[in-house]
Amino acid sequence: MIAVIHAYSRVNAGDGLLVDLTLERLARVGVTPEGCTIVALDAASFADLPHAVAVGTPGRAVDRDLLLAGAKGAGVLGGAVSPRLAAGAAAKVLADADAFVAVGGGYLRTGTRTNAVGTLVNHVPQLLAASRSAKPSIYLPQSIGPVDGPVGRIVVRGLRSVSSVHVRDDRSVAALDGLTNVTRTPDLAVLDVAERIDVGSVSAAAGDPVLVGRALGDAPDYAGRLLDLARRLGSVTWGVQAEGSVAKSDRTFYDDLAVTPDGRLLDLLAAGGTGPVVSVRLHGALQAVLAGVPAVHLGYERKSWGAYEDLGLGEYVHDARRFDPASVAAQVRALQADPTPFWSAVAARRPDLVALSDRLTEDLRSVT
């Protein structure tokens, strides 16, 4: 059984996509979903898969759930020391695993107290189970770091013993400088776009633009900029990408904006006829591109620039906290008029990205 570790929740479409892409990548090397157990913070959301067990907590509050997550983590750590000490379903899965595959897109970071506590409780037990096992392990493209403080040192020591670590941005490479098992590899969704997109059958993108927003901390002007962009674009559709806890739900954010969402982004894309997408969520933007719809991305973390630059689309990513609504609106109107430059940039990057995808598959084959 392969332990697919560090999964989060399917209620966030981007996180669910990355689990699906991880399983699809495993299928290429002969591992079926029946041969995998998903180890997730929100295991119930993966009820569509054959095997899923819970570890940690999807919330961030210091509450009863966090204490219970700590207890589960202790059971996992016991299993990392000896299978006889494994306590709980997740601990037993990790102790008995034949190999470990970390879901693409994860974050191991300890730059703030909140990040350090979340990483320690939710992710360090899984990392140590993989790194202390004699079985092979691979971390699919992640963003890692900062790795500061005592928890950061634990993370680095654990990653040093993982068979292979793939990171999806240059800052992660720098954070893990000195680890010889680290490889810079694009996000799984970027590789999926490169392999599957048919530039010859993409959307004309002449319809109404779709906006996908989300709450952002430490960005007092962001909501106003987003509403200004909507006004400049005129008739727009608001799409939902994440519907998890109230604090993380896009619908909650839209309530704060006094905006009524028009539906889930995936459903809007499936219906066809949309104009360009402007998404604050990276995997919302990438899902639009995969559906043949050009997407401008308002990025808020390093993964944004890594992904769009890997696709040759660096001019189409803007800082969500500082973007100029007039410039983004002009870019959207240009895509409505003629999306050819956008798709030409993707087509130019495809050969290199497909080669990197093949390399990743071979690395996965070597550890599973």
C-alpha positions as CSV (number, residue, x, y, z in Angstrom):
1,M,0.0,0.0,0.0
2,I,1.3,3.5,-0.9
3,A,0.7,6.2,1.7
4,V,-0.3,9.4,-0.1
5,I,0.6,11.9,2.6
6,H,0.0,15.6,3.3
7,A,-3.4,15.8,1.6
8,Y,-5.8,18.5,2.7
9,S,-9.4,18.6,1.6
10,R,-11.5,18.2,-1.5
11,V,-13.8,21.1,-0.5
12,N,-11.0,23.3,-2.0
13,A,-11.1,22.5,-5.7
14,G,-7.4,23.2,-6.1
15,D,-6.4,20.9,-3.3
16,G,-8.7,18.2,-4.6
17,L,-7.2,18.6,-8.1
18,L,-3.7,18.1,-6.7
19,V,-4.7,14.8,-5.0
20,D,-6.3,13.7,-8.3
21,L,-3.2,14.6,-10.2
22,T,-1.0,12.8,-7.7
23,L,-3.1,9.6,-8.2
24,E,-3.1,10.1,-12.0
25,R,0.7,10.3,-11.8
26,L,0.9,7.1,-9.7
27,A,-1.4,5.4,-12.2
28,R,1.3,6.0,-14.9
29,V,3.7,3.8,-12.9
30,G,1.1,1.1,-12.3
31,V,-0.3,2.1,-8.9
32,T,-4.1,2.2,-8.8
33,P,-6.2,4.2,-6.3
34,E,-7.0,0.9,-4.7
35,G,-3.3,0.5,-3.9
36,C,-3.2,3.9,-2.1
37,T,-4.4,5.3,1.2
38,I,-4.9,9.1,1.3
39,V,-3.7,10.6,4.6
40,A,-5.6,13.8,4.8
41,L,-6.5,16.6,7.2
42,D,-10.1,16.3,6.0
43,A,-10.3,12.6,5.1
44,A,-14.1,12.7,5.0
45,S,-14.0,14.9,1.9
46,F,-12.2,12.1,0.0
47,A,-15.0,9.6,0.5
48,D,-15.0,9.0,-3.3
49,L,-11.6,7.3,-3.0
50,P,-11.1,3.7,-1.8
51,H,-9.0,4.4,1.2
52,A,-8.6,7.6,3.3
53,V,-7.6,8.2,6.9
54,A,-7.5,11.3,9.0
55,V,-4.6,13.0,10.6
56,G,-4.2,16.5,11.9
57,T,-7.0,19.1,11.6
58,P,-8.0,21.4,8.7
59,G,-8.6,24.3,11.1
60,R,-6.1,26.8,12.4
61,A,-7.5,27.7,15.8
62,V,-5.9,26.6,19.1
63,D,-8.9,24.5,20.2
64,R,-10.1,21.0,21.0
65,D,-9.5,19.9,17.4
66,L,-5.9,21.0,17.5
67,L,-5.4,19.1,20.8
68,L,-6.9,16.0,19.2
69,A,-4.7,16.4,16.2
70,G,-1.7,16.6,18.4
71,A,-2.7,13.3,20.0
72,K,-3.1,11.7,16.5
73,G,0.3,13.1,15.6
74,A,1.9,11.5,18.7
75,G,0.5,8.1,17.6
76,V,2.0,8.6,14.2
77,L,5.4,9.5,15.7
78,G,5.2,6.4,17.8
79,G,4.8,4.4,14.7
80,A,7.8,6.1,13.1
81,V,9.9,4.8,16.0
82,S,8.4,1.3,16.0
83,P,5.3,-0.3,14.3
84,R,4.4,-1.7,17.7
85,L,4.0,1.9,19.0
86,A,1.7,3.0,16.2
87,A,-1.6,4.3,17.7
88,G,-4.6,5.2,15.5
89,A,-5.6,4.4,11.9
90,A,-3.3,6.9,10.3
91,A,-0.3,5.8,12.4
92,K,-0.9,2.1,11.4
93,V,-1.2,3.1,7.7
94,L,2.1,5.0,7.8
95,A,3.9,2.3,9.8
96,D,2.9,-0.4,7.3
97,A,3.3,1.6,4.1
98,D,5.4,0.2,1.2
99,A,6.2,3.7,0.0
100,F,5.4,7.3,0.7
101,V,4.2,9.9,-1.9
102,A,3.6,13.4,-0.7
103,V,0.8,15.2,-2.6
104,G,1.9,17.9,-5.0
105,G,1.3,21.5,-4.0
106,G,1.9,21.2,-0.2
107,Y,3.4,23.8,2.0
108,L,6.0,23.0,4.8
109,R,6.8,26.4,6.4
110,T,7.6,27.7,9.8
111,G,8.0,31.5,9.2
112,T,5.3,32.5,11.6
113,R,4.1,31.0,14.9
114,T,0.8,29.9,13.3
115,N,2.6,28.2,10.4
116,A,5.1,26.5,12.8
117,V,2.3,25.1,15.0
118,G,0.3,23.9,12.0
119,T,3.3,22.3,10.4
120,L,4.4,20.7,13.7
121,V,0.9,19.2,14.5
122,N,-0.3,18.4,11.0
123,H,2.7,17.7,8.8
124,V,5.8,16.9,10.9
125,P,4.4,13.5,12.0
126,Q,3.8,12.5,8.4
127,L,7.2,13.8,7.3
128,L,9.0,11.9,10.1
129,A,7.1,8.7,9.4
130,A,8.3,8.9,5.8
131,S,11.9,10.0,6.5
132,R,12.5,7.4,9.3
133,S,11.1,4.5,7.3
134,A,13.4,2.2,5.4
135,K,10.8,2.4,2.6
136,P,11.2,4.8,-0.4
137,S,9.6,8.2,-0.4
138,I,9.1,11.1,-2.8
139,Y,7.7,14.6,-2.3
140,L,5.9,15.8,-5.5
141,P,6.4,19.5,-6.4
142,Q,6.0,21.5,-3.2
143,S,6.5,25.0,-1.9
144,I,8.8,24.7,1.2
145,G,10.1,27.3,3.6
146,P,10.8,29.5,5.4
147,V,12.2,26.7,7.6
148,D,13.0,28.9,10.6
149,G,13.3,28.0,14.3
150,P,13.2,24.6,15.9
151,V,10.3,23.3,13.9
152,G,12.1,24.4,10.7
153,R,15.2,22.4,11.7
154,I,13.1,19.3,12.2
155,V,11.6,19.8,8.8
156,V,15.0,20.1,7.1
157,R,16.4,17.1,8.9
158,G,13.3,15.1,7.9
159,L,13.5,16.1,4.2
160,R,17.2,15.3,4.1
161,S,16.2,11.6,4.6
162,V,13.4,11.6,2.0
163,S,14.4,9.8,-1.2
164,S,13.5,12.6,-3.5
165,V,12.1,16.1,-2.9
166,H,10.6,18.2,-5.8
167,V,10.0,21.9,-5.3
168,R,8.0,24.2,-7.6
169,D,9.7,27.6,-7.1
170,D,13.1,29.0,-6.7
171,R,12.6,30.3,-3.2
172,S,12.0,26.8,-2.0
173,V,15.3,25.7,-3.7
174,A,17.1,28.5,-1.8
175,A,15.4,27.5,1.5
176,L,16.7,23.9,1.1
177,D,20.2,24.9,-0.1
178,G,22.6,22.1,0.8
179,L,20.1,19.2,0.4
180,T,21.3,17.1,-2.5
181,N,17.9,15.4,-3.0
182,V,16.1,18.5,-4.1
183,T,15.0,19.1,-7.7
184,R,13.2,22.1,-9.2
185,T,10.0,20.8,-10.9
186,P,6.9,22.7,-12.0
187,D,3.6,22.4,-10.2
188,L,1.6,19.2,-11.1
189,A,-1.2,21.3,-12.6
190,V,1.3,23.2,-14.8
191,L,2.7,19.9,-16.1
192,D,-0.9,18.7,-16.7
193,V,-1.7,21.8,-18.7
194,A,1.4,21.2,-20.8
195,E,0.5,17.6,-21.5
196,R,-3.2,18.0,-22.1
197,I,-3.9,21.5,-23.6
198,D,-4.8,21.5,-27.3
199,V,-3.9,25.0,-28.3
200,G,-5.8,24.4,-31.6
201,S,-9.1,24.1,-29.9
202,V,-9.0,26.7,-27.2
203,S,-11.8,29.2,-26.4
204,A,-12.3,32.4,-28.3
205,A,-12.8,34.0,-24.8
206,A,-15.1,36.7,-26.1
207,G,-17.7,36.2,-23.4
208,D,-18.1,37.9,-20.0
209,P,-15.0,37.6,-17.8
210,V,-15.1,35.4,-14.7
211,L,-13.7,36.6,-11.4
212,V,-12.5,34.3,-8.7
213,G,-11.7,36.0,-5.5
214,R,-10.7,34.9,-2.0
215,A,-10.0,36.5,1.3
216,L,-6.4,37.8,1.8
217,G,-4.9,38.9,5.1
218,D,-2.7,42.0,5.4
219,A,-4.1,43.5,2.2
220,P,-6.4,46.4,3.2
221,D,-6.8,47.7,-0.4
222,Y,-7.2,44.3,-2.1
223,A,-11.0,44.1,-1.9
224,G,-11.5,47.6,-3.2
225,R,-9.1,46.9,-6.1
226,L,-11.1,43.7,-6.9
227,L,-14.4,45.6,-7.0
228,D,-12.8,48.4,-9.0
229,L,-11.7,45.7,-11.5
230,A,-15.2,44.3,-11.7
231,R,-16.6,47.8,-12.4
232,R,-14.1,48.4,-15.2
233,L,-14.9,45.1,-16.8
234,G,-18.7,45.8,-16.7
235,S,-20.7,42.5,-16.9
236,V,-18.8,39.9,-15.0
237,T,-19.4,36.4,-13.5
238,W,-18.2,35.6,-10.0
239,G,-16.9,32.0,-9.6
240,V,-16.3,29.9,-6.4
241,Q,-13.2,27.8,-6.1
242,A,-13.1,26.9,-2.4
243,E,-16.1,26.1,-0.2
244,G,-14.6,24.7,3.0
245,S,-14.8,26.2,6.5
246,V,-16.6,29.5,6.8
247,A,-13.2,31.3,7.3
248,K,-11.8,29.8,4.1
249,S,-14.8,29.8,1.9
250,D,-14.9,32.0,-1.2
251,R,-18.7,32.4,-0.6
252,T,-17.9,34.0,2.8
253,F,-15.6,36.5,1.1
254,Y,-18.2,37.3,-1.5
255,D,-20.8,37.9,1.3
256,D,-18.3,40.5,2.7
257,L,-18.1,42.1,-0.7
258,A,-21.9,42.1,-1.1
259,V,-21.4,40.1,-4.3
260,T,-23.6,37.1,-5.2
261,P,-21.5,34.3,-6.8
262,D,-22.8,32.7,-10.0
263,G,-21.6,29.1,-9.3
264,R,-18.6,26.9,-9.0
265,L,-15.7,27.8,-11.3
266,L,-15.6,24.2,-12.7
267,D,-19.3,24.3,-13.5
268,L,-19.0,27.7,-15.2
269,L,-16.1,26.4,-17.3
270,A,-17.9,23.2,-18.2
271,A,-20.9,25.2,-19.4
272,G,-18.7,27.0,-21.9
273,G,-18.9,30.5,-23.4
274,T,-17.0,32.3,-20.7
275,G,-14.6,35.1,-21.3
276,P,-11.1,35.2,-19.7
277,V,-10.8,34.2,-16.1
278,V,-9.2,36.5,-13.5
279,S,-8.4,34.3,-10.5
280,V,-6.8,35.0,-7.2
281,R,-6.5,31.3,-6.6
282,L,-3.7,29.7,-8.6
283,H,-5.3,26.4,-9.4
284,G,-8.5,28.2,-10.4
285,A,-6.4,30.0,-13.0
286,L,-4.7,26.8,-14.1
287,Q,-8.0,24.9,-14.3
288,A,-9.3,27.7,-16.6
289,V,-6.2,27.3,-18.8
290,L,-6.7,23.6,-18.9
291,A,-10.3,24.1,-20.0
292,G,-9.0,26.3,-22.9
293,V,-9.9,29.6,-21.4
294,P,-7.1,32.2,-20.9
295,A,-6.6,33.3,-17.3
296,V,-5.0,36.3,-15.6
297,H,-3.7,35.4,-12.2
298,L,-3.7,37.7,-9.2
299,G,-1.0,36.0,-7.2
300,Y,-0.4,36.2,-3.4
301,E,2.3,33.6,-2.8
302,R,5.5,32.5,-4.6
303,K,3.8,29.5,-6.2
304,S,1.9,32.0,-8.4
305,W,5.0,33.4,-10.1
306,G,6.7,30.0,-10.3
307,A,3.7,28.4,-12.1
308,Y,3.0,31.3,-14.5
309,E,6.7,31.8,-15.4
310,D,7.0,28.0,-16.0
311,L,4.2,28.3,-18.5
312,G,5.7,31.3,-20.2
313,L,2.9,33.5,-18.9
314,G,4.8,35.8,-16.6
315,E,3.2,39.0,-18.0
316,Y,-0.2,37.6,-17.0
317,V,0.5,37.3,-13.2
318,H,0.1,40.3,-11.0
319,D,0.5,40.9,-7.2
320,A,-3.0,40.5,-5.7
321,R,-2.2,43.0,-3.0
322,R,-1.0,45.8,-5.3
323,F,-2.4,45.2,-8.8
324,D,-3.6,48.0,-11.0
325,P,-7.2,47.4,-11.9
326,A,-7.0,49.5,-15.0
327,S,-4.0,47.5,-16.3
328,V,-5.6,44.1,-15.5
329,A,-8.9,45.2,-17.2
330,A,-7.0,46.3,-20.3
331,Q,-5.2,42.9,-20.4
332,V,-8.6,41.1,-20.1
333,R,-10.1,43.1,-22.9
334,A,-7.0,42.3,-25.1
335,L,-7.5,38.6,-24.4
336,Q,-11.2,38.9,-25.3
337,A,-10.2,40.5,-28.6
338,D,-7.3,38.1,-29.4
339,P,-6.0,35.4,-27.1
340,T,-3.4,34.2,-29.6
341,P,-0.4,35.7,-27.7
342,F,-1.4,33.9,-24.6
343,W,-1.7,30.5,-26.2
344,S,1.5,31.0,-28.3
345,A,3.4,31.5,-25.0
346,V,2.0,28.3,-23.6
347,A,2.8,26.4,-26.9
348,A,6.4,27.6,-26.8
349,R,7.0,26.2,-23.3
350,R,5.2,22.8,-23.9
351,P,8.2,20.8,-25.1
352,D,10.4,21.7,-22.1
353,L,7.5,21.1,-19.7
354,V,6.6,17.7,-21.2
355,A,10.3,16.7,-20.8
356,L,10.2,17.7,-17.1
357,S,6.9,15.8,-16.7
358,D,8.6,12.6,-18.1
359,R,11.5,13.1,-15.7
360,L,9.2,13.4,-12.7
361,T,7.3,10.2,-13.8
362,E,10.6,8.3,-14.0
363,D,11.6,9.6,-10.5
364,L,8.3,8.4,-9.2
365,R,8.7,5.0,-10.8
366,S,12.1,4.6,-9.1
367,V,10.6,5.0,-5.6
368,T,7.4,3.1,-6.0
